[in-house]
Amino acid sequence: MQIRFTVPADPTYPGRVAAALAAVRLRRFGHIGAVLAAVGVVGFLASQASDRGDRFTPLYTALIAAGALSMLYAPWVRWRARRRSGGYAVEGAYDIDEKNILMRSGAESGGIAWDGVTRVTETPDFWIVHVGRMPATVIPRWLVSAEDAGTLRAFMTERGLLDTP
């Protein structure tokens, strides 16, 4: 397998990458926020039925507010990442083979050995490559030819790396 493609100097590309990586890392804040808000609403409603419910109203209100803020944290981080990373647009390239994923962006280059990859998550725009529990890099799906995408997908599936939805 030998897959090569270039990444154009698109000002929106770094923001899309940052948003994709942030979404993976920050998903738990949405879940935690939903739980906090649900506990706050249930507690608030239950306290209204009690004679001393007014004593706990500030606590449940704080839980609801903390839950809402936690759920809004991930979208806020993704928005900031997109806004701040637009100035980082440089031409780059990928060179993917059976052993490594090599990336070049401007004058910088780096790589990840497939042996270190623990899983690959598929999104509509990217394959998100995880090393350990952390997302390490992305492979932009729309820049890979259909033939190369099929080859790469088969390779990742064969190695048991691809998370299937």
Helices and strands as residue ranges (DSSP letters): E 2-7, H 13-48, G 53-55, H 57-85, G 86-88, E 92-97, E 100-105, E 108-113, G 114-116, E 119-122, E 126-131, E 134-140, G 141-143, H 146-158, E 162-163
